[in-house]
Amino acid sequence: MERQNSHQATYSSQHPFVHTLKLTRAQLIRGMVLGSILVPIRVFLAVLCFLIMWPIARLRLAGLSEVERSRPVTTGWRRWLLHPIIWFLSRAVFFFLGFFWFRVKGCRAGHKEAPVLAVAPHSSFLDMLVLTETQLPTVVSRSENQSIPVIGALLEFNQSVLVNRKNPESRKRAVVQIKERLTSNGYWPQMLMFPEGTTTNGTTLIKFKPGAFLAGVPVQPVLLHYPNKLVSRLDCVNIGIQVEALWHTCSQLYTNVTVEYLPVYTPSQEEKDDPNLYADNVQKLMAKTLGIPATDHVMEGRVPTRKLGGLSLPLEPPARETLSLLHKDGLREFEVEAALSKIIDRCQSEQGWRAGVDELAPLLGLTDRQTAAKICGLYSKDDKVDLRQIYLSVTSVSGLLGFKSLLHTAFTLYDRECSGSLTAVDVSDLMGALVGSPQYHTEELYTELSLRGAPTEQDLFSVLTTHPTYQKLISEYFTPEGVVSSPPSSPLTKGKAGNNNAGSPSDNRTALPYKTADNGSPLPSKKND
């Protein structure tokens, strides 16, 4: 390993999906000099290996029928001739990239003892080197990768399980295939999965996806360690970072890696019945061994989120970005408050709560239409946005309202029938508006709310402020940056929900005005799409 001294690179991470590498001047100069020599040579040799593998990999299933392709190729010349060649060339790729040797700790279990290998942490595309150490087990990959030259041929050779993540039917078929292979009692080769499901900066283990644990069979946890500082935590969320990771790796004289096999983990009956529990327990075991935290962060689509009681909380809330854009456009605090007042008035007017970019700009007091378009894009994929989401999410993180007043306004906006209670859909939409991101799994929250019947405002306030899980939502999420907050402790008074428009006793802020009917009860929100 290269000697580490006072000129070490420094790192900063906001969360598991953000990584910044800061190089010293000496490291930058050394990287440029060595990189200009080593990178072209190493990349050329690696590409050459891939090009040689391309036609050889196609031979694995060439001439076979669809039925024969659906069975594992474990015997005959397609196995004893082609498999060693592809393995050798795969190992050569990483050798040429600077991974001259692997250090191995522990022993890999056989495919009957542990049908699946769970590998973590997943820090970059270079982690695929573990495939050569584990003798090329089968993997799960996105179906889009089939169309990539060389990669598509290698996936075919590997007889990988392919899944289109955007297609529900494809996901179901993939689950069936995975279960069939893992429960085949050695008929199919061992499978290898990265249960994190995405790459991170390696400072934590994010929440494991249940795919590797669905079949309820034993798994062998496998840990990856990169002692070299410039390689260990280079995230590959986009192509630019992939190139950076490749450059820093190839510009070093050599790169160390340790593959550590942990003892096979055999699930209990409870874990077999609950794949999520099984995944969580393996995640905690691996994190403990690595000496890093196990967190509930996940990547949903391209949005980094944190799981909390079924809720998905964006690590970069749209509301904070909205506030930043408003301030960059020149709006001061009192102008932001005035803009939010306009929005709540609009939500309760005959015009309704849907607005396009051209309507949003004057509502927010923006002079730049592009800023309005950016804000609209944070909350919606089309050209119209739900103003309730903007109002509630921005208010929740801006500190303009106490939580009690905020929740009362939210309840008023989503009590569609003005019945004093919420449906499951209402709860889902309300929570999505509060956090600024759609919520599709609020069943757990709705169950808590409806223990005594249809959820009322008092039930919602009580659960969110007293339940151990949802208290974190208030103290950690609905808090202005730099402010330490504690959830409100005073419950709503039954029959007096209308008085909650005033700020909570612990803060002197006043709720933004909203319209009421002649009898004093809140007006229902408009039902227009």
LINQUI-V40990 format. One record per backbone hydrogen bond with DSSP energy under -1.0 kcal/mol. NH is the residue of the N-H (numbers start at 1). CO is the residue of the C=O. If there is no record, write none. Layout:
# LINQUI-V40990
nh | co
NH | CO
NH | CO
This chain:
# LINQUI-V40990
nh | co
8 | 5
10 | 22
12 | 20
18 | 15
20 | 12
22 | 10
28 | 24
29 | 25
30 | 26
31 | 27
32 | 28
33 | 29
34 | 30
35 | 31
36 | 32
38 | 34
39 | 35
42 | 38
43 | 39
44 | 40
45 | 41
46 | 42
47 | 43
48 | 44
49 | 45
50 | 46
51 | 47
52 | 48
53 | 49
54 | 50
57 | 53
58 | 54
60 | 57
64 | 61
69 | 65
70 | 66
71 | 68
74 | 72
79 | 76
80 | 76
81 | 77
82 | 77
83 | 79
86 | 82
87 | 83
88 | 84
89 | 85
90 | 86
91 | 87
92 | 88
93 | 89
94 | 90
95 | 91
96 | 92
97 | 93
98 | 95
99 | 94
100 | 98
103 | 257
105 | 259
114 | 110
117 | 191
118 | 220
119 | 193
120 | 222
127 | 124
128 | 125
129 | 126
130 | 127
131 | 128
132 | 129
133 | 129
134 | 130
136 | 131
138 | 190
141 | 161
143 | 163
145 | 142
146 | 143
147 | 144
148 | 145
151 | 149
152 | 148
154 | 150
155 | 151
156 | 152
157 | 153
158 | 154
160 | 155
161 | 139
163 | 141
167 | 164
171 | 167
172 | 168
173 | 169
174 | 170
175 | 171
176 | 172
177 | 173
178 | 174
179 | 175
180 | 176
181 | 177
182 | 178
183 | 179
184 | 181
187 | 184
191 | 115
192 | 138
193 | 117
197 | 194
200 | 122
201 | 16
205 | 293
207 | 297
209 | 195
213 | 210
219 | 265
220 | 116
222 | 118
223 | 260
224 | 120
225 | 258
231 | 228
232 | 228
234 | 231
242 | 238
243 | 239
244 | 240
245 | 241
246 | 242
247 | 243
248 | 244
249 | 245
250 | 246
251 | 247
252 | 249
255 | 98
258 | 225
259 | 103
260 | 223
261 | 105
262 | 221
265 | 219
272 | 268
273 | 269
274 | 270
278 | 274
279 | 275
280 | 276
281 | 277
282 | 278
283 | 279
284 | 280
285 | 281
286 | 282
287 | 283
288 | 284
289 | 285
290 | 286
291 | 287
292 | 287
295 | 205
298 | 305
300 | 303
303 | 300
305 | 298
306 | 313
307 | 296
308 | 311
311 | 308
313 | 306
315 | 304
321 | 317
322 | 318
323 | 319
324 | 320
325 | 321
326 | 322
327 | 323
328 | 324
329 | 325
330 | 327
331 | 326
336 | 332
337 | 333
338 | 334
339 | 335
340 | 336
341 | 337
342 | 338
343 | 339
344 | 340
345 | 341
346 | 342
347 | 343
348 | 344
349 | 346
352 | 349
355 | 385
360 | 356
361 | 357
363 | 359
364 | 360
366 | 361
372 | 368
373 | 369
374 | 370
375 | 371
376 | 372
377 | 373
378 | 374
380 | 376
385 | 355
387 | 353
390 | 386
391 | 387
392 | 388
393 | 389
394 | 390
395 | 391
396 | 392
397 | 393
398 | 394
406 | 402
407 | 403
408 | 404
409 | 405
410 | 406
411 | 407
412 | 408
413 | 409
414 | 410
415 | 411
416 | 414
418 | 415
422 | 455
427 | 423
428 | 424
429 | 425
430 | 426
431 | 427
432 | 428
433 | 429
434 | 430
435 | 431
436 | 432
437 | 432
446 | 442
447 | 443
448 | 444
449 | 445
450 | 446
453 | 450
460 | 456
461 | 457
462 | 458
463 | 459
464 | 460
465 | 461
466 | 462
467 | 463
471 | 467
475 | 471
476 | 472
477 | 473
478 | 473
479 | 477
483 | 480
496 | 493
499 | 496
500 | 497
502 | 499
507 | 504
511 | 501
517 | 521
520 | 517
523 | 515
